[in-house]
Amino acid sequence: MIQGSMSMGVAGIVSLASMLVVFAVLLLLYVILVIFGKVATRKGKASASPAAPSAAPAAAPKQDDSELIAVLSAAVAEYERSKNNPFIRNRQDLD
């Protein structure tokens, strides 16, 4: 435990110094990330050789999702039906 007390002026200076350290470290991390980003893009451009243009990928066939929608809707309906609903007093009210 720290013995003694700090005046408001000293406490303010300590707080400002702490915030300055935090923002300085954040700025340093930002600069490091920017440098790494530039180095990575530079290496990517230098190592990439001009490749022959590749053919466009074939379009995926359109799928009919109506069966999937029906299954999911039935599952949600059954889940909602099985909950303890305070407005339903008799199980036969559900059918």
MOPAC internal coordinates of N, CA, C and O (Angstrom, degrees):
PM7 1SCF
backbone

  N    0.0000 0     0.00 0     0.00 0    0    0    0
  C    1.4442 1     0.00 0     0.00 0    1    0    0
  C    1.5167 1   108.75 1     0.00 0    2    1    0
  O    1.2310 1   120.85 1   -38.97 1    3    2    1
  N    1.3059 1   115.98 1   141.03 1    3    2    1
  C    1.4631 1   120.78 1  -178.18 1    5    3    2
  C    1.5210 1   108.73 1   -81.50 1    6    5    3
  O    1.2310 1   121.40 1   -51.91 1    7    6    5
  N    1.2974 1   114.93 1   128.09 1    7    6    5
  C    1.4598 1   120.64 1   178.07 1    9    7    6
  C    1.5236 1   109.15 1   -89.83 1   10    9    7
  O    1.2310 1   120.19 1   -34.96 1   11   10    9
  N    1.3077 1   117.23 1   145.04 1   11   10    9
  C    1.4504 1   121.43 1   177.03 1   13   11   10
  C    1.5112 1   111.16 1    94.44 1   14   13   11
  O    1.2310 1   121.54 1     1.29 1   15   14   13
  N    1.3140 1   114.67 1  -178.71 1   15   14   13
  C    1.4576 1   119.33 1  -179.33 1   17   15   14
  C    1.5196 1   109.31 1  -132.89 1   18   17   15
  O    1.2310 1   121.36 1   -21.10 1   19   18   17
  N    1.2956 1   115.00 1   158.90 1   19   18   17
  C    1.4539 1   122.21 1   179.82 1   21   19   18
  C    1.5140 1   108.38 1  -110.01 1   22   21   19
  O    1.2310 1   121.05 1   -36.71 1   23   22   21
  N    1.3094 1   115.60 1   143.29 1   23   22   21
  C    1.4561 1   118.05 1   175.83 1   25   23   22
  C    1.5292 1   108.88 1   -77.58 1   26   25   23
  O    1.2310 1   120.75 1   -15.00 1   27   26   25
  N    1.3057 1   116.17 1   165.00 1   27   26   25
  C    1.4635 1   120.41 1  -179.25 1   29   27   26
  C    1.5233 1   111.13 1   -62.69 1   30   29   27
  O    1.2310 1   120.07 1   144.09 1   31   30   29
  N    1.3095 1   117.47 1   -35.91 1   31   30   29
  C    1.4600 1   120.82 1   179.58 1   33   31   30
  C    1.5157 1   111.83 1   -64.49 1   34   33   31
  O    1.2310 1   120.74 1   134.78 1   35   34   33
  N    1.3284 1   116.19 1   -45.22 1   35   34   33
  C    1.4614 1   120.46 1   179.74 1   37   35   34
  C    1.5264 1   109.92 1   -66.52 1   38   37   35
  O    1.2310 1   120.07 1   139.31 1   39   38   37
  N    1.3162 1   117.46 1   -40.69 1   39   38   37
  C    1.4623 1   120.84 1   178.79 1   41   39   38
  C    1.5271 1   110.60 1   -63.01 1   42   41   39
  O    1.2310 1   120.31 1   140.69 1   43   42   41
  N    1.3201 1   117.01 1   -39.31 1   43   42   41
  C    1.4637 1   120.64 1   177.47 1   45   43   42
  C    1.5176 1   111.87 1   -64.87 1   46   45   43
  O    1.2310 1   120.62 1   138.12 1   47   46   45
  N    1.3319 1   116.42 1   -41.88 1   47   46   45
  C    1.4672 1   120.39 1   179.04 1   49   47   46
  C    1.5252 1   110.34 1   -64.84 1   50   49   47
  O    1.2310 1   120.21 1   138.44 1   51   50   49
  N    1.3310 1   117.20 1   -41.56 1   51   50   49
  C    1.4652 1   120.73 1   178.46 1   53   51   50
  C    1.5268 1   109.99 1   -63.22 1   54   53   51
  O    1.2310 1   120.18 1   137.77 1   55   54   53
  N    1.3191 1   117.25 1   -42.23 1   55   54   53
  C    1.4676 1   120.63 1   179.13 1   57   55   54
  C    1.5221 1   111.40 1   -63.47 1   58   57   55
  O    1.2310 1   120.21 1   134.18 1   59   58   57
  N    1.3176 1   117.21 1   -45.82 1   59   58   57
  C    1.4596 1   120.41 1   179.37 1   61   59   58
  C    1.5227 1   111.44 1   -64.28 1   62   61   59
  O    1.2310 1   120.17 1   139.39 1   63   62   61
  N    1.3284 1   117.27 1   -40.61 1   63   62   61
  C    1.4624 1   120.43 1   178.66 1   65   63   62
  C    1.5250 1   110.42 1   -63.92 1   66   65   63
  O    1.2310 1   120.33 1   140.37 1   67   66   65
  N    1.3212 1   116.98 1   -39.63 1   67   66   65
  C    1.4665 1   120.49 1   179.00 1   69   67   66
  C    1.5251 1   110.89 1   -64.81 1   70   69   67
  O    1.2310 1   120.38 1   135.75 1   71   70   69
  N    1.3250 1   116.88 1   -44.25 1   71   70   69
  C    1.4604 1   119.97 1   178.15 1   73   71   70
  C    1.5210 1   111.14 1   -63.97 1   74   73   71
  O    1.2310 1   120.26 1   142.30 1   75   74   73
  N    1.3213 1   117.10 1   -37.70 1   75   74   73
  C    1.4600 1   120.97 1   178.21 1   77   75   74
  C    1.5255 1   110.69 1   -63.09 1   78   77   75
  O    1.2310 1   120.24 1   138.59 1   79   78   77
  N    1.3173 1   117.15 1   -41.41 1   79   78   77
  C    1.4649 1   120.86 1   178.45 1   81   79   78
  C    1.5277 1   110.28 1   -63.85 1   82   81   79
  O    1.2310 1   120.17 1   135.72 1   83   82   81
  N    1.3163 1   117.29 1   -44.28 1   83   82   81
  C    1.4665 1   120.85 1  -179.25 1   85   83   82
  C    1.5281 1   110.53 1   -61.40 1   86   85   83
  O    1.2310 1   120.09 1   132.37 1   87   86   85
  N    1.3261 1   117.43 1   -47.63 1   87   86   85
  C    1.4577 1   119.83 1  -178.76 1   89   87   86
  C    1.5207 1   112.10 1   -69.03 1   90   89   87
  O    1.2310 1   119.91 1   148.44 1   91   90   89
  N    1.3228 1   117.77 1   -31.56 1   91   90   89
  C    1.4661 1   120.28 1   175.90 1   93   91   90
  C    1.5252 1   110.54 1   -65.04 1   94   93   91
  O    1.2310 1   120.13 1   138.02 1   95   94   93
  N    1.3225 1   117.36 1   -41.98 1   95   94   93
  C    1.4638 1   120.60 1   178.87 1   97   95   94
  C    1.5278 1   110.16 1   -67.35 1   98   97   95
  O    1.2310 1   119.92 1   139.79 1   99   98   97
  N    1.3232 1   117.75 1   -40.21 1   99   98   97
  C    1.4635 1   120.17 1   177.01 1  101   99   98
  C    1.5289 1   111.26 1   -62.47 1  102  101   99
  O    1.2310 1   120.37 1   138.87 1  103  102  101
  N    1.3189 1   116.90 1   -41.13 1  103  102  101
  C    1.4596 1   120.92 1   177.31 1  105  103  102
  C    1.5230 1   110.75 1   -63.89 1  106  105  103
  O    1.2310 1   120.12 1   139.06 1  107  106  105
  N    1.3168 1   117.38 1   -40.94 1  107  106  105
  C    1.4581 1   121.67 1   177.78 1  109  107  106
  C    1.5311 1   110.81 1   -62.23 1  110  109  107
  O    1.2310 1   120.18 1   136.04 1  111  110  109
  N    1.3253 1   117.25 1   -43.96 1  111  110  109
  C    1.4641 1   120.70 1   177.47 1  113  111  110
  C    1.5292 1   111.37 1   -62.63 1  114  113  111
  O    1.2310 1   120.47 1   140.17 1  115  114  113
  N    1.3190 1   116.70 1   -39.83 1  115  114  113
  C    1.4612 1   120.71 1   178.14 1  117  115  114
  C    1.5248 1   110.96 1   -61.84 1  118  117  115
  O    1.2310 1   120.80 1   134.44 1  119  118  117
  N    1.3277 1   116.08 1   -45.56 1  119  118  117
  C    1.4657 1   120.27 1  -179.86 1  121  119  118
  C    1.5279 1   110.30 1   -62.91 1  122  121  119
  O    1.2310 1   120.32 1   138.00 1  123  122  121
  N    1.3223 1   117.00 1   -42.00 1  123  122  121
  C    1.4688 1   120.51 1   179.12 1  125  123  122
  C    1.5269 1   110.44 1   -62.06 1  126  125  123
  O    1.2310 1   119.97 1   136.92 1  127  126  125
  N    1.3210 1   117.66 1   -43.08 1  127  126  125
  C    1.4628 1   120.70 1   179.58 1  129  127  126
  C    1.5276 1   112.04 1   -65.60 1  130  129  127
  O    1.2310 1   120.19 1   141.76 1  131  130  129
  N    1.3202 1   117.25 1   -38.24 1  131  130  129
  C    1.4646 1   120.14 1   177.58 1  133  131  130
  C    1.5193 1   110.08 1   -64.30 1  134  133  131
  O    1.2310 1   120.40 1   136.99 1  135  134  133
  N    1.3322 1   116.83 1   -43.01 1  135  134  133
  C    1.4670 1   120.45 1   179.34 1  137  135  134
  C    1.5246 1   110.34 1   -63.54 1  138  137  135
  O    1.2310 1   120.13 1   134.85 1  139  138  137
  N    1.3302 1   117.35 1   -45.15 1  139  138  137
  C    1.4672 1   120.04 1   178.44 1  141  139  138
  C    1.5275 1   110.98 1   -61.05 1  142  141  139
  O    1.2310 1   120.22 1   140.65 1  143  142  141
  N    1.3154 1   117.18 1   -39.35 1  143  142  141
  C    1.4580 1   120.55 1   178.67 1  145  143  142
  C    1.5191 1   112.04 1   -62.70 1  146  145  143
  O    1.2310 1   120.57 1   137.65 1  147  146  145
  N    1.3271 1   116.51 1   -42.35 1  147  146  145
  C    1.4680 1   119.85 1   179.36 1  149  147  146
  C    1.5181 1   111.04 1   -68.39 1  150  149  147
  O    1.2310 1   120.02 1   140.55 1  151  150  149
  N    1.3284 1   117.57 1   -39.45 1  151  150  149
  C    1.4635 1   120.74 1   178.67 1  153  151  150
  C    1.5264 1   110.08 1   -65.04 1  154  153  151
  O    1.2310 1   120.12 1   138.70 1  155  154  153
  N    1.3169 1   117.37 1   -41.30 1  155  154  153
  C    1.4628 1   120.75 1  -178.92 1  157  155  154
  C    1.5232 1   111.16 1   -65.54 1  158  157  155
  O    1.2310 1   119.78 1   138.18 1  159  158  157
  N    1.3279 1   118.02 1   -41.82 1  159  158  157
  C    1.4626 1   119.60 1   179.46 1  161  159  158
  C    1.5197 1   110.81 1   -70.38 1  162  161  159
  O    1.2310 1   120.01 1   146.10 1  163  162  161
  N    1.3021 1   117.59 1   -33.90 1  163  162  161
  C    1.4571 1   120.40 1   178.54 1  165  163  162
  C    1.5236 1   110.06 1   -66.83 1  166  165  163
  O    1.2310 1   120.08 1   136.58 1  167  166  165
  N    1.3283 1   117.45 1   -43.42 1  167  166  165
  C    1.4630 1   120.68 1   178.69 1  169  167  166
  C    1.5208 1   110.46 1   -66.62 1  170  169  167
  O    1.2310 1   120.14 1   142.74 1  171  170  169
  N    1.3166 1   117.33 1   -37.26 1  171  170  169
  C    1.4606 1   121.13 1   179.66 1  173  171  170
  C    1.5158 1   111.38 1   -64.95 1  174  173  171
  O    1.2310 1   119.97 1   140.74 1  175  174  173
  N    1.3295 1   117.67 1   -39.26 1  175  174  173
  C    1.4595 1   120.94 1   179.30 1  177  175  174
  C    1.5219 1   111.07 1   -72.23 1  178  177  175
  O    1.2310 1   120.02 1   141.88 1  179  178  177
  N    1.3322 1   117.57 1   -38.12 1  179  178  177
  C    1.4565 1   120.88 1  -177.66 1  181  179  178
  C    1.5221 1   111.24 1   -70.99 1  182  181  179
  O    1.2310 1   119.89 1   141.09 1  183  182  181
  N    1.3187 1   117.81 1   -38.91 1  183  182  181
  C    1.4608 1   120.12 1  -176.27 1  185  183  182
  C    1.5229 1   112.75 1   -82.83 1  186  185  183
  O    1.2310 1   120.29 1   161.32 1  187  186  185
  N    1.3108 1   117.04 1   -18.68 1  187  186  185
  C    1.4630 1   119.81 1  -179.06 1  189  187  186
  C    1.5181 1   109.02 1   -76.90 1  190  189  187
  O    1.2310 1   121.03 1   -60.95 1  191  190  189
  N    1.3057 1   115.63 1   119.05 1  191  190  189
  C    1.4589 1   119.92 1   177.52 1  193  191  190
  C    1.5180 1   108.21 1   -91.18 1  194  193  191
  O    1.2310 1   120.69 1   -27.48 1  195  194  193
  N    1.2995 1   116.28 1   152.52 1  195  194  193
  C    1.4636 1   117.56 1   179.21 1  197  195  194
  C    1.5240 1   109.94 1   -65.34 1  198  197  195
  O    1.2310 1   120.68 1   -70.28 1  199  198  197
  N    1.2861 1   116.30 1   109.72 1  199  198  197
  C    1.4609 1   121.93 1  -178.30 1  201  199  198
  C    1.5170 1   109.41 1   -94.54 1  202  201  199
  O    1.2310 1   121.59 1   -22.94 1  203  202  201
  N    1.2982 1   114.56 1   157.06 1  203  202  201
  C    1.4536 1   119.47 1   177.11 1  205  203  202
  C    1.5220 1   108.52 1   -67.39 1  206  205  203
  O    1.2310 1   120.35 1   -37.98 1  207  206  205
  N    1.3100 1   116.94 1   142.02 1  207  206  205
  C    1.4650 1   118.19 1   179.82 1  209  207  206
  C    1.5225 1   110.49 1   -62.50 1  210  209  207
  O    1.2310 1   121.25 1   -49.47 1  211  210  209
  N    1.2927 1   115.21 1   130.53 1  211  210  209
  C    1.4606 1   119.76 1  -178.71 1  213  211  210
  C    1.5214 1   109.70 1   -85.86 1  214  213  211
  O    1.2310 1   121.63 1   -24.30 1  215  214  213
  N    1.2962 1   114.49 1   155.70 1  215  214  213
  C    1.4554 1   119.86 1   179.40 1  217  215  214
  C    1.5190 1   109.33 1   -69.80 1  218  217  215
  O    1.2310 1   121.05 1   -30.93 1  219  218  217
  N    1.2979 1   115.60 1   149.07 1  219  218  217
  C    1.4614 1   120.14 1   179.15 1  221  219  218
  C    1.5234 1   108.97 1   -65.91 1  222  221  219
  O    1.2310 1   120.11 1   -38.51 1  223  222  221
  N    1.3233 1   117.39 1   141.49 1  223  222  221
  C    1.4659 1   119.17 1   179.58 1  225  223  222
  C    1.5260 1   110.45 1   -64.49 1  226  225  223
  O    1.2310 1   121.62 1   -33.24 1  227  226  225
  N    1.3044 1   114.50 1   146.76 1  227  226  225
  C    1.4598 1   119.81 1  -179.64 1  229  227  226
  C    1.5200 1   109.84 1   -66.37 1  230  229  227
  O    1.2310 1   121.11 1   -39.01 1  231  230  229
  N    1.3013 1   115.48 1   140.99 1  231  230  229
  C    1.4577 1   120.15 1   179.92 1  233  231  230
  C    1.5239 1   109.29 1   -69.09 1  234  233  231
  O    1.2310 1   121.20 1   -43.13 1  235  234  233
  N    1.3109 1   115.31 1   136.87 1  235  234  233
  C    1.4616 1   120.06 1   179.34 1  237  235  234
  C    1.5228 1   108.94 1   -71.15 1  238  237  235
  O    1.2310 1   120.31 1   -39.65 1  239  238  237
  N    1.3049 1   117.02 1   140.35 1  239  238  237
  C    1.4685 1   118.78 1   178.98 1  241  239  238
  C    1.5280 1   110.05 1   -66.30 1  242  241  239
  O    1.2310 1   121.18 1   -36.86 1  243  242  241
  N    1.3037 1   115.35 1   143.14 1  243  242  241
  C    1.4590 1   119.89 1  -179.59 1  245  243  242
  C    1.5221 1   109.02 1   -69.93 1  246  245  243
  O    1.2310 1   121.42 1   -50.20 1  247  246  245
  N    1.3324 1   114.88 1   129.80 1  247  246  245
  C    1.4577 1   119.87 1  -177.11 1  249  247  246
  C    1.5214 1   110.06 1  -101.87 1  250  249  247
  O    1.2310 1   121.65 1   -31.23 1  251  250  249
  N    1.3013 1   114.44 1   148.77 1  251  250  249
  C    1.4529 1   120.69 1   176.24 1  253  251  250
  C    1.5245 1   107.58 1   -93.73 1  254  253  251
  O    1.2310 1   120.42 1   -69.93 1  255  254  253
  N    1.3131 1   116.80 1   110.07 1  255  254  253
  C    1.4554 1   121.63 1  -176.59 1  257  255  254
  C    1.5211 1   112.72 1   -95.39 1  258  257  255
  O    1.2310 1   119.84 1  -166.87 1  259  258  257
  N    1.2972 1   117.91 1    13.13 1  259  258  257
  C    1.4628 1   119.23 1  -176.24 1  261  259  258
  C    1.5260 1   111.62 1   -65.21 1  262  261  259
  O    1.2310 1   119.80 1   144.44 1  263  262  261
  N    1.3326 1   117.99 1   -35.56 1  263  262  261
  C    1.4649 1   120.06 1   178.86 1  265  263  262
  C    1.5275 1   110.51 1   -67.52 1  266  265  263
  O    1.2310 1   120.55 1   138.44 1  267  266  265
  N    1.3260 1   116.55 1   -41.56 1  267  266  265
  C    1.4602 1   120.71 1   178.06 1  269  267  266
  C    1.5250 1   110.81 1   -63.25 1  270  269  267
  O    1.2310 1   120.56 1   137.95 1  271  270  269
  N    1.3090 1   116.53 1   -42.05 1  271  270  269
  C    1.4667 1   120.58 1   178.82 1  273  271  270
  C    1.5197 1   110.33 1   -63.38 1  274  273  271
  O    1.2310 1   120.21 1   140.13 1  275  274  273
  N    1.3205 1   117.20 1   -39.87 1  275  274  273
  C    1.4638 1   120.78 1   179.47 1  277  275  274
  C    1.5240 1   111.09 1   -64.84 1  278  277  275
  O    1.2310 1   120.19 1   137.79 1  279  278  277
  N    1.3303 1   117.25 1   -42.21 1  279  278  277
  C    1.4670 1   120.58 1  -179.97 1  281  279  278
  C    1.5203 1   110.60 1   -65.33 1  282  281  279
  O    1.2310 1   120.62 1   134.91 1  283  282  281
  N    1.3263 1   116.43 1   -45.09 1  283  282  281
  C    1.4695 1   119.31 1   179.73 1  285  283  282
  C    1.5246 1   111.45 1   -65.28 1  286  285  283
  O    1.2310 1   120.35 1   140.39 1  287  286  285
  N    1.3184 1   116.93 1   -39.61 1  287  286  285
  C    1.4650 1   120.00 1   178.10 1  289  287  286
  C    1.5167 1   111.07 1   -63.24 1  290  289  287
  O    1.2310 1   120.41 1   139.12 1  291  290  289
  N    1.3239 1   116.83 1   -40.88 1  291  290  289
  C    1.4659 1   120.19 1   178.67 1  293  291  290
  C    1.5202 1   110.97 1   -65.53 1  294  293  291
  O    1.2310 1   120.13 1   141.11 1  295  294  293
  N    1.3226 1   117.36 1   -38.89 1  295  294  293
  C    1.4631 1   120.36 1   179.31 1  297  295  294
  C    1.5219 1   111.18 1   -65.38 1  298  297  295
  O    1.2310 1   120.27 1   137.41 1  299  298  297
  N    1.3229 1   117.09 1   -42.59 1  299  298  297
  C    1.4687 1   120.29 1   178.54 1  301  299  298
  C    1.5177 1   110.34 1   -66.03 1  302  301  299
  O    1.2310 1   120.26 1   138.62 1  303  302  301
  N    1.3231 1   117.11 1   -41.38 1  303  302  301
  C    1.4644 1   120.12 1   179.52 1  305  303  302
  C    1.5204 1   110.71 1   -62.67 1  306  305  303
  O    1.2310 1   119.94 1   137.69 1  307  306  305
  N    1.3213 1   117.71 1   -42.31 1  307  306  305
  C    1.4637 1   120.71 1   179.19 1  309  307  306
  C    1.5235 1   110.68 1   -66.70 1  310  309  307
  O    1.2310 1   120.38 1   141.23 1  311  310  309
  N    1.3195 1   116.88 1   -38.77 1  311  310  309
  C    1.4628 1   120.14 1   178.26 1  313  311  310
  C    1.5233 1   110.25 1   -63.39 1  314  313  311
  O    1.2310 1   120.39 1   134.36 1  315  314  313
  N    1.3028 1   116.87 1   -45.64 1  315  314  313
  C    1.4592 1   120.84 1   179.90 1  317  315  314
  C    1.5250 1   110.74 1   -65.10 1  318  317  315
  O    1.2310 1   120.46 1   146.31 1  319  318  317
  N    1.2942 1   116.73 1   -33.69 1  319  318  317
  C    1.4584 1   121.03 1  -179.13 1  321  319  318
  C    1.5186 1   111.67 1   -71.06 1  322  321  319
  O    1.2310 1   120.04 1   148.05 1  323  322  321
  N    1.3154 1   117.52 1   -31.95 1  323  322  321
  C    1.4601 1   120.70 1  -175.67 1  325  323  322
  C    1.5200 1   112.88 1   -85.08 1  326  325  323
  O    1.2310 1   119.36 1   172.40 1  327  326  325
  N    1.3057 1   118.82 1    -7.60 1  327  326  325
  C    1.4637 1   120.87 1   178.53 1  329  327  326
  C    1.5237 1   110.51 1   -69.05 1  330  329  327
  O    1.2310 1   121.15 1   -23.29 1  331  330  329
  N    1.3006 1   115.41 1   156.71 1  331  330  329
  C    1.4638 1   120.19 1   174.17 1  333  331  330
  C    1.5188 1   107.97 1   -79.94 1  334  333  331
  O    1.2310 1   121.07 1   -82.99 1  335  334  333
  N    1.2840 1   115.56 1    97.01 1  335  334  333
  C    1.4448 1   121.41 1  -178.34 1  337  335  334
  C    1.5258 1   108.40 1   -94.41 1  338  337  335
  O    1.2310 1   119.37 1   -57.46 1  339  338  337
  N    1.3406 1   118.80 1   122.54 1  339  338  337
  C    1.4663 1   120.08 1  -177.66 1  341  339  338
  C    1.5234 1   113.02 1   -68.40 1  342  341  339
  O    1.2310 1   119.51 1   164.34 1  343  342  341
  N    1.3292 1   118.54 1   -15.66 1  343  342  341
  C    1.4507 1   120.81 1  -178.53 1  345  343  342
  C    1.5229 1   112.44 1   -87.10 1  346  345  343
  O    1.2310 1   120.36 1   167.46 1  347  346  345
  N    1.3159 1   116.93 1   -12.54 1  347  346  345
  C    1.4643 1   120.99 1   179.09 1  349  347  346
  C    1.5201 1   107.89 1  -102.60 1  350  349  347
  O    1.2310 1   120.55 1   -60.59 1  351  350  349
  N    1.3221 1   116.56 1   119.41 1  351  350  349
  C    1.4595 1   120.50 1  -177.33 1  353  351  350
  C    1.5156 1   111.89 1   -98.26 1  354  353  351
  O    1.2310 1   120.59 1   156.77 1  355  354  353
  N    1.3046 1   116.48 1   -23.23 1  355  354  353
  C    1.4523 1   120.70 1  -176.36 1  357  355  354
  C    1.5246 1   108.23 1  -130.76 1  358  357  355
  O    1.2310 1   120.65 1   -43.56 1  359  358  357
  N    1.3201 1   116.37 1   136.44 1  359  358  357
  C    1.4639 1   120.68 1  -178.75 1  361  359  358
  C    1.5309 1   111.05 1   -63.49 1  362  361  359
  O    1.2310 1   119.75 1   153.06 1  363  362  361
  N    1.3186 1   118.09 1   -26.94 1  363  362  361
  C    1.4609 1   121.23 1  -179.62 1  365  363  362
  C    1.5233 1   111.35 1   -70.04 1  366  365  363
  O    1.2310 1   119.86 1   162.36 1  367  366  365
  N    1.3356 1   117.86 1   -17.64 1  367  366  365
  C    1.4575 1   120.63 1   177.19 1  369  367  366
  C    1.5247 1   111.44 1   -66.02 1  370  369  367
  O    1.2310 1   120.62 1   157.75 1  371  370  369
  N    1.3267 1   116.41 1   -22.25 1  371  370  369
  C    1.4561 1   120.01 1  -177.94 1  373  371  370
  C    1.5166 1   112.40 1   -77.54 1  374  373  371
  O    1.2310 1   119.85 1   151.49 1  375  374  373
  N    1.3092 1   117.89 1   -28.51 1  375  374  373
  C    1.4674 1   120.89 1  -174.68 1  377  375  374
  C    1.4890 1   112.97 1   -86.44 1  378  377  375
  O    1.2310 1   120.10 1   180.00 1  379  378  377

